[in-house]
Structure formats: structure tokens, C-alpha cells
């Protein structure tokens, strides 16, 4: 098997091929003078084949699948791989070429996976789903609908033990003295320093990370981004306050909840496949812009995740800014973890409006 770094999207496989230090021309994607993996020359220098095998061995040929396996979920191995993972960068034809050569070289892989349609049995095994999937046998969308329309406080649609395990992997510590910013649209006089804190419990409006009546201090890592976050208009007056942490805080970094590769750890690859799609939806819901026309009910799913983080004892959650992916926001559950050290009123100048056709 000969392929190259350009045949893959996966960061771990790409790094492994580059580390070999072998350049050449790729017979699969036709790139020239690029980093090459040659199974004859390079097998002992890297674990590329082991990584590929750990994915290919998940698939079972149609003749071995249960009669109850959904017909629409059976597909040729190349189509299944492209739909299920982000490992390969090429076309279905190129993926089939790589997989066919790998199966031919292997003593362990079932040769029928390149002949018959394939599937992954665990994806439709209720016992496996119950024990290994954050959402059990359901989906994030089903869970969101349940929260909105049936029961806000108790749910059979989410596996809290699995969710806790996944969330704890994102734990980070933000050091004392780190500065953050908060902005509020004001009048010419501006707000006092006291008024720049989170609103009291009784008057707190619902947000991405808090329910109505729950005080939460939303802070941002960059001053200018806070103006975008509050949707200030041209020629508005805005008060911006600077906050500084007075102690280290433990937060869940929900901006890193999604992993770029199934090979980042030795964990169950099927569980990775099951949970990664749910985690990506959670991350997207945290980051998606909210318009004035959106309902407070749209916040319920992310409020649920944040409430769970608070229950686990964390000081807050971190997520990427909706308006600037180089900035991040902190929803701080305990305002006493920081001090407001400075505030000033500003007049907003012209704004640059960008439009996207829909």
C-alpha cells in the first residue's frame, strides 16, 4: 500500500506520515514530491496501519449483520467511511483503493468488507448504546425537543454518567489575575462599576448558560468582541468593564469538547463515533448566533449542560465567541471569583455590516 499525507484529513495519521520523512509521488491522489507512506518500506517506522485497522475492523460484512440491521445504514466500505469519519480527504474511489490494498496486505481484516456492503453492529445495539452513548439510543435533537416540550428537569434521553466522563476531559484551570471584559449598552453617562456585575438572581434573564432567575456573569477574553456580543449599534454608548480573577478557577472548556481525531486516545472507537456527533451538536448550539426572534426555549439544551457543570462543582464554562472565533467567553457561576478593576464609557463609531445571501 502506497499513499500520502494528502490522502488524509486526520491529524494523527498526517503527522505519522510526515514523521517518516519519506517523499515521493502518490499513486492514489497523484500528488508529487509529497510525504509518502509505503507499507513495504515504512511499516516498521510508524503506526499508520494500526490506526487504519482499528477503524476498518469495526465494520462487519452484510452477510454477518443481524436481519434487524437497518437496510438504509448498509453501504460500501468507502461510502460508510466517508460518512462516518473525517479520516480521508479523497474521493470514494481513492478511499476504496487505499482500503482494498490494506485489506489485501492484512492477515486479520475480513476481506468481505471490500466486497459486500458493511455496517457497525454496535450502533444499533440498545445495550451497547445504553452503556456507551451520551444520548443512549436517542439523539441530541430528540433530547432538545423533549426539554422544550415535555419535561425540563428529568430525562431518560441522556446518559449522565457518560456525559460527566466526557465533560471532565475538557476541564481546564484559568489562572488568577487573568483579565476578562463585559460590555453593556448605556446612555451617555454610562453605568457605574457596581452595575457592571451580573444581575441579581431575581431579575436575571435567561442566557446560553443560565436559566431565568439564575445569576451568571458572562465575560469575554477580548474587549472589542464584547461590543459585538451585545449587538451594539453605531453611535450607541457602551460601558465596558475589566474583570480580573482573584483566584484560579476550574471550568469546562466546551470549545474543546470535539476531538479532531478518533486516535487521540485508546478509547473505544465506536463510542467515539457515537458521541462525537452529539458533542459537535452541543458545541454548535453553544456557538450559534441568537437573533432577537429566537425563543428563550432555544437556550434550554445548553442551559442543561451548564447546570450539570455547576452540579459537578465547576466555576463556569468556556465557549467560543459567536462573533469572533479567536475570542472566547466565560459564563462564570460564582461572581465572587473575580474583581471589577476598571470601567469606562465609549461611543461606538461606524460598524461594518456583512451580509450572506440565504
C-alpha positions in Angstrom: 0.0 0.0 0.0 1.4 3.4 -1.0 -0.5 6.6 -0.2 0.4 10.1 1.0 -0.3 12.8 3.6 -2.7 14.5 1.2 -5.0 11.4 1.2 -6.0 12.0 4.8 -7.7 14.7 6.8 -6.9 13.1 10.2 -4.3 15.0 12.1 -2.8 11.9 13.8 -2.3 10.0 10.5 -0.9 13.0 8.7 1.6 13.6 11.5 2.6 10.0 11.5 3.3 10.0 7.7 5.2 13.3 7.8 7.4 11.9 10.7 8.6 9.1 8.4 10.4 11.7 6.3 9.8 9.8 3.1 9.0 11.9 0.0 7.7 10.7 -3.3 4.8 10.6 -5.8 1.4 9.3 -4.6 -0.3 6.8 -6.9 -3.7 7.4 -5.2 -4.2 11.2 -5.3 -1.4 11.8 -7.8 0.3 14.5 -5.7 4.0 14.7 -6.5 7.0 15.3 -4.2 4.9 14.9 -1.0 5.2 12.9 2.2 4.6 9.3 1.4 3.7 6.1 3.3 4.9 2.9 1.7 3.8 -0.2 3.6 6.8 -2.2 2.3 9.5 0.3 3.3 7.8 2.2 6.2 5.7 -0.3 8.1 8.2 -0.6 11.0 8.6 3.2 11.3 5.1 4.2 12.1 1.7 3.0 13.3 -0.3 4.2 10.3 -1.6 0.7 9.5 -2.6 0.1 13.1 -4.6 3.3 13.1 -6.4 2.3 9.9 -7.0 -1.2 11.1 -8.6 0.0 14.3 -11.3 1.6 12.2 -11.7 -1.0 9.4 -12.1 -3.8 11.9 -15.3 -2.1 13.2 -17.1 -2.9 10.0 -18.9 -6.2 9.5 -19.9 -7.6 6.1 -23.6 -7.6 5.3 -23.7 -11.4 5.5 -22.8 -11.3 9.2 -25.1 -8.4 10.2 -28.4 -9.1 12.0 -31.6 -9.2 9.9 -32.8 -6.3 12.1 -29.9 -4.1 11.0 -31.4 -1.1 9.1 -31.2 -1.5 5.4 -30.5 2.2 4.8 -27.4 2.0 7.0 -25.7 -0.6 5.0 -23.2 0.8 2.4 -20.0 0.1 0.6 -17.0 0.5 2.8 -15.7 3.6 1.1 -19.1 5.3 1.4 -19.5 4.3 5.0 -16.0 5.6 5.9 -16.6 8.9 4.3 -20.0 9.4 6.0 -18.9 8.1 9.5 -15.5 9.7 9.9 -13.3 12.6 8.7 -10.2 10.5 8.2 -9.9 10.5 4.5 -9.7 13.6 2.2 -10.1 12.0 -1.2 -13.0 10.6 -3.3 -14.8 7.3 -2.7 -12.7 5.8 -5.5 -9.4 6.9 -3.7 -10.7 5.6 -0.4 -11.5 2.2 -1.9 -8.1 2.0 -3.4 -6.4 2.5 0.0 -8.7 0.2 1.9 -8.6 -2.6 -0.7 -4.8 -2.6 -0.6 -4.7 -2.5 3.2 -7.2 -5.4 3.4 -5.2 -7.4 0.9 -2.0 -6.9 2.9 -3.6 -7.7 6.3 -3.9 -11.2 7.8 -6.6 -10.1 10.3 -9.1 -7.9 8.4 -12.1 -9.6 6.8 -11.7 -9.5 3.0 -15.5 -9.4 2.7 -15.7 -5.8 3.8 -14.4 -4.7 0.4 -16.9 -7.0 -1.4 -20.1 -6.7 0.5 -21.9 -3.8 2.0 -21.0 -3.2 5.6 -22.3 -1.8 8.9 -21.3 -1.4 12.5 -23.5 -3.7 14.7 -23.0 -1.7 18.0 -24.6 1.4 16.5 -28.0 -0.3 16.7 -27.4 -2.5 19.8 -29.6 -1.0 22.6 -27.5 -2.5 25.4 -24.3 -1.0 23.9 -25.9 2.4 23.3 -27.2 2.5 26.9 -23.8 1.9 28.3 -21.6 3.9 25.8 -23.6 6.7 24.3 -24.2 10.1 25.9 -27.7 10.1 24.3 -28.4 6.4 24.8 -30.5 5.2 21.8 -31.7 8.7 21.1 -30.2 11.8 19.5 -29.3 15.4 20.6 -32.2 16.7 18.6 -34.7 14.3 20.3 -33.3 15.4 23.6 -33.8 19.1 22.8 -37.4 18.6 21.7 -38.0 16.7 25.0 -36.6 19.5 27.0 -38.7 22.1 25.2 -42.0 20.3 25.0 -42.2 17.6 27.7 -40.0 17.7 30.8 -37.4 20.3 31.7 -36.0 18.6 34.8 -35.9 14.8 34.4 -34.9 12.9 31.2 -34.4 9.4 30.1 -32.8 10.8 26.9 -29.3 11.4 28.2 -26.7 9.2 30.0 -25.4 11.5 32.8 -22.6 9.1 33.7 -21.3 9.2 30.2 -21.8 12.9 29.9 -19.9 13.5 33.1 -17.0 11.4 31.8 -16.8 13.3 28.6 -17.2 16.7 30.2 -14.4 16.1 32.7 -12.0 15.6 29.9 -12.4 19.2 29.0 -11.6 20.6 32.5 -9.1 23.4 32.5 -7.8 25.8 35.1 -7.7 29.6 34.3 -5.1 31.3 36.4 -5.7 34.0 39.0 -5.2 37.6 37.6 -6.5 36.6 34.1 -8.5 39.6 32.7 -11.9 39.5 31.1 -14.3 42.1 29.8 -18.1 42.8 30.0 -20.0 45.4 28.0 -23.4 46.9 28.4 -25.3 49.4 26.1 -25.8 52.5 28.2 -26.6 56.2 28.0 -24.1 59.0 27.7 -23.5 58.9 31.5 -22.7 55.2 31.4 -23.0 52.5 34.1 -21.3 52.5 37.5 -18.8 49.8 38.4 -21.4 48.1 40.6 -23.9 48.0 37.7 -21.4 46.1 35.6 -21.7 42.9 37.6 -24.1 40.1 36.8 -27.8 40.9 37.5 -29.2 39.6 40.8 -30.9 36.2 40.8 -34.5 37.5 40.8 -34.1 39.7 37.7 -31.6 37.6 35.7 -32.7 37.0 32.1 -32.1 33.6 30.5 -28.9 33.1 28.5 -26.8 30.4 26.9 -25.6 29.1 30.3 -28.2 30.2 32.8 -32.0 29.9 33.3 -34.2 32.8 34.1 -33.7 33.8 37.8 -30.2 32.4 37.9 -27.4 35.0 38.1 -24.5 34.3 35.8 -21.6 36.6 34.9 -20.8 36.5 31.2 -17.3 37.6 30.4 -15.2 37.7 27.2 -11.5 37.4 26.6 -11.3 40.4 24.2 -12.7 43.9 24.8 -13.8 44.6 21.2 -15.6 41.3 21.0 -17.9 42.2 23.9 -19.3 45.1 21.8 -20.3 42.6 19.1 -21.7 40.2 21.7 -24.2 42.7 23.0 -25.1 43.8 19.4 -24.3 47.4 19.9 -25.4 49.7 17.1 -23.4 52.6 15.5 -23.4 55.7 17.8 -24.6 53.7 20.9 -22.9 54.4 24.2 -21.3 51.4 25.7 -19.8 50.8 29.1 -17.0 48.3 29.2 -15.7 46.9 32.5 -12.5 44.9 33.1 -12.6 42.0 35.5 -9.7 40.2 37.0 -9.8 36.7 38.6 -8.9 36.8 42.3 -8.2 33.0 42.3 -7.7 30.1 40.0 -10.9 28.8 38.6 -11.9 25.4 37.3 -14.1 25.5 34.2 -15.2 23.1 31.5 -13.8 24.2 28.1 -16.8 23.3 25.9 -14.9 24.8 22.9 -12.7 21.7 23.1 -15.4 19.2 23.6 -15.0 17.9 20.0 -11.9 15.9 19.1 -10.1 16.2 15.8 -9.2 12.6 15.6 -10.5 9.2 16.8 -6.9 8.3 17.5 -6.4 10.9 20.2 -6.6 8.2 22.9 -7.0 4.4 23.1 -10.7 4.7 23.7 -13.5 2.6 22.1 -13.8 3.9 18.5 -17.5 3.0 18.2 -18.2 5.1 21.4 -16.1 7.9 19.9 -18.2 7.7 16.7 -21.5 7.7 18.6 -20.6 10.6 21.0 -18.7 12.8 18.7 -21.7 13.8 16.6 -23.7 14.7 19.8 -20.7 16.7 21.2 -20.4 18.6 17.9 -24.1 19.5 18.1 -23.6 20.7 21.7 -20.6 22.8 20.6 -22.5 24.2 17.7 -25.5 25.1 19.8 -23.3 27.0 22.3 -21.6 28.9 19.5 -24.5 29.6 17.1 -25.7 33.2 16.9 -29.0 34.0 18.5 -31.3 36.6 17.0 -33.9 38.8 18.6 -36.5 36.5 17.1 -35.3 33.4 18.9 -37.2 32.0 21.8 -35.8 31.6 25.3 -36.6 27.9 24.8 -33.7 27.7 22.4 -31.4 28.1 25.3 -32.7 25.1 27.2 -30.3 22.4 25.9 -27.1 24.5 26.6 -28.6 25.6 30.0 -28.9 21.9 30.8 -25.2 21.3 30.1 -24.2 24.3 32.1 -26.4 23.4 35.0 -24.8 20.0 35.0 -21.3 21.6 35.0 -22.4 23.6 38.0 -23.7 20.5 39.7 -20.3 18.8 39.2 -18.7 21.7 41.1 -17.1 23.8 38.3 -16.8 27.6 38.5 -18.1 28.1 34.9 -18.0 27.0 31.3 -15.9 28.4 28.4 -17.1 28.5 24.8 -16.1 30.2 21.6 -17.5 33.6 20.9 -20.3 33.7 18.3 -18.8 36.7 16.7 -15.1 36.1 16.8 -13.6 32.6 16.8 -10.3 34.0 18.1 -12.1 35.1 21.3 -13.8 33.0 23.9 -16.5 33.6 26.5 -16.7 32.5 30.1 -20.0 32.0 31.9 -19.0 32.4 35.5 -21.3 30.8 38.0 -19.7 32.4 41.0 -19.1 36.1 40.5 -17.0 36.4 43.7 -14.1 34.7 41.8 -13.3 38.0 40.2 -13.0 41.7 40.9 -14.1 44.6 38.7 -11.0 46.7 38.5 -11.8 49.2 35.8 -14.7 50.6 33.7 -15.2 53.2 31.1 -17.9 54.6 28.7 -17.4 54.6 25.0 -19.2 55.9 21.9 -19.5 53.3 19.1 -18.4 54.6 15.7 -19.4 53.1 12.4 -20.0 49.4 12.2 -19.1 47.1 9.3 -22.1 45.0 8.3 -21.5 41.8 6.3 -24.4 40.1 4.5 -24.8 36.5 3.5 -27.4 35.5 0.9 -29.8 32.9 2.1 
